[in-house]
Amino acid sequence: MKATYYIAFALTTISLSSCVVGKKYQREELNAPAAFREDFRLTGDSIAMPWKEFYKDTKLQELIDKALTKNFEVATALKTMEQLDLNYKQAKLSILPSLDLNVSANRQYLSKTSLNGSLSEQFTGQEYLDDYNASLSLSWEADVWGKAALRKRDTRAAYFAQKENLQALKTRIIVQVAQAYYNLLGLDEQLKIAEKNIELTDSTLKMMRLQYNSGTISSLALDQTEAQKKTAELLLPQAKASIAVQENALQILCGAFPDRVERAGSLDSNTIEAKFPAGVPASLLSRRPDVKASEYLVMSAAAKAGLAKAAMYPSLTLTPSVGANTFEFEKWFDFPGSITKTIAAGLVQPLFRKKELSTAYKVAQIEQEKAVIAFKQSYTTAVGEVSDAMSKLKYAQERQGLVVQKTASLDKAVKDANLLYGNGMADYLEVITAQNSALQNDLEAINIKLEQVNAMIELYRALGGGVD
């Protein structure tokens, strides 16, 4: 009859285990804008573009591959993934009972003047009392409120949030490597421009020295031309130092010690083509790795709130055990005489815990609300980043067109100034001014080109990156 009672109790608790406290996750309404601010409409069902299709430079591809495998931040994130994977596997086993084996032996010397001591000595004929015990204890808490399911939701969401964070980290590493590489190409161009300007000024200076020796011009013209040459020469050590620092930073980003970085071609020959998917509506930015990670954190917070609520409800446990117990070692496993059995069931209902459990539940609800706000913020930030990148790219392209026209005019001005000066139709100041203007314009053109490339890289990242 008692066995029937315990079986009925177990079946009842199992039937109640379908009562999951936590609600199923439902995404918050994002109210996504229909289009971005700039007239740069993107449509389609995917924002992912493999980075090897975006970056064609083979040297850059080698650096990115190296960074993705050896970067220290990526290595740390992968270890975190391993930890969360173990937590998830552990959470899946939480519904199973625990089984413990306990083996013990002890000898107790009782007081001879006590009742227990005198009776024990009369019964056993010894001054001590031995106790040998071996037992298997089973402990199982009935998952009445779906705690196991909530734990799995929590750990699963945390795992996938870290997975998306890893993707976002890799995307950031790719962008940093690309920007550093193109900055190196830009510094190479600055070095070439400085060397070219030095060569041009040196040619002008030779001509002026001849004129000075012949008494045609004064020493003032010679001195100012030499100063113009020094202005260009000052760019050389500055550019070389910047190149060394940028190379060191790029190598460290790739998980290596500071060293030179091989690169191919020039900034002009490594232009990135703006071939994005035929459009990405703003609503699809929720698929961006960092935005997806923040949404998984909302799921995790919802599961934690469910667990906090379940802690306020009764818990049902079954703790049966079976073992062998005796006071004589040689009869320890003398079955069935030494067998001992226990069947226990318990119900625990928290009654007065100083509002600890209800407060914990309210705190978990607030954490869930904060996670929702963070999710919406990450999405809004993503839309803003895309809009910013589009604006930068649009106006950098406009500036690029203007600086090309300005370069053509200034190059012509330098040639004309030298011709006019050689024919005595212009003074040295006009030559120096033309050369200085051309130098500054060439340096500005490189900066604008880098702005255009960086804007394109930022747009690529803002649209999801495309690590795969």
HUHU-V353082 format. One record per pair of residues at least 24 apart in sequence whose C-alpha atoms are under 7 Angstrom apart, sorted by the first residue. I is the first residue (numbers start at 0). J is the second residue. Records with the same first field share a line. If there is no record, write none. Layout:
# HUHU-V353082
I = J + J
This chain:
# HUHU-V353082
12 = 141 + 143
13 = 141
15 = 143
16 = 141 + 142 + 143 + 144 + 145
17 = 143 + 144 + 145
18 = 143 + 144 + 145
19 = 144 + 145
20 = 144 + 145 + 305 + 309
21 = 149 + 302 + 305
24 = 298
29 = 375
31 = 281 + 282
32 = 281
33 = 280 + 281
34 = 280 + 281
35 = 281 + 386
36 = 386
37 = 386 + 389 + 390
40 = 278
41 = 277 + 278 + 279 + 280
42 = 277 + 278 + 279 + 280
43 = 276 + 277 + 278 + 279 + 280
44 = 279
45 = 279
46 = 276 + 279 + 462 + 463
47 = 463 + 464 + 465
48 = 464 + 465
49 = 465 + 466 + 467
50 = 465 + 466
54 = 271
56 = 269
58 = 261 + 262 + 263
59 = 177 + 180
62 = 253
63 = 173 + 176
65 = 253
66 = 252 + 253 + 254
67 = 169
69 = 253 + 254
70 = 252 + 253 + 254
71 = 254
73 = 169
76 = 165
80 = 158 + 161 + 162
83 = 158
84 = 158
86 = 154
87 = 151 + 154 + 155
90 = 147 + 150 + 151
91 = 151
93 = 147
94 = 142 + 147
96 = 137 + 138 + 139
97 = 137 + 138 + 139
98 = 135 + 136 + 137 + 138
99 = 135 + 136 + 137
100 = 134 + 135 + 136
101 = 133 + 134 + 135
102 = 132 + 133 + 134
103 = 131 + 132 + 133
104 = 130 + 131 + 132
105 = 129 + 130 + 131
106 = 130
128 = 326
129 = 326 + 327
130 = 325 + 326
131 = 324 + 325 + 326 + 328 + 331
132 = 323 + 324 + 325
133 = 322 + 323 + 324
134 = 320 + 321 + 322 + 323
135 = 320 + 321 + 322
136 = 318 + 319 + 320 + 321
137 = 318 + 319 + 320
138 = 317 + 318 + 319
139 = 316 + 317 + 318
140 = 315 + 316 + 317
141 = 315 + 316
144 = 309
146 = 306 + 309
149 = 302 + 305 + 306
150 = 302
152 = 299 + 302
153 = 299 + 302 + 303
156 = 295 + 296 + 298 + 299
157 = 295 + 296 + 299
159 = 295
160 = 292 + 293 + 295 + 296
161 = 292
163 = 288 + 289 + 291 + 292
164 = 288 + 289 + 292
166 = 288 + 466
167 = 288 + 289
169 = 466
170 = 460 + 464 + 466
174 = 456
176 = 249
178 = 453
179 = 245 + 249
181 = 266
183 = 242 + 245
184 = 265 + 266
185 = 266 + 445 + 449
186 = 238 + 242
189 = 238 + 442
190 = 235 + 238
193 = 231 + 232 + 234 + 235
196 = 231 + 438
197 = 228 + 231 + 232
200 = 228
201 = 228
220 = 427
224 = 431
227 = 431
271 = 452
273 = 455
281 = 382
284 = 381 + 462
285 = 378
287 = 463
288 = 463
290 = 374 + 377 + 378
293 = 373 + 374
294 = 374
296 = 370
297 = 367 + 370 + 371
300 = 366 + 367 + 370
301 = 367
303 = 363
304 = 360 + 363 + 364
307 = 359 + 360 + 363
308 = 360
310 = 356
311 = 349 + 356
312 = 348
313 = 346 + 347 + 348 + 349
314 = 346 + 347 + 348
315 = 345 + 346 + 347
316 = 344 + 345 + 346
317 = 343 + 344 + 345
318 = 342 + 343 + 344
319 = 343
381 = 461
384 = 461
385 = 458 + 461 + 462
388 = 454 + 457 + 458
389 = 458
391 = 454
392 = 451 + 454 + 455
395 = 447 + 450 + 451
396 = 451
399 = 447 + 448
402 = 444
406 = 440
409 = 433 + 437
410 = 437
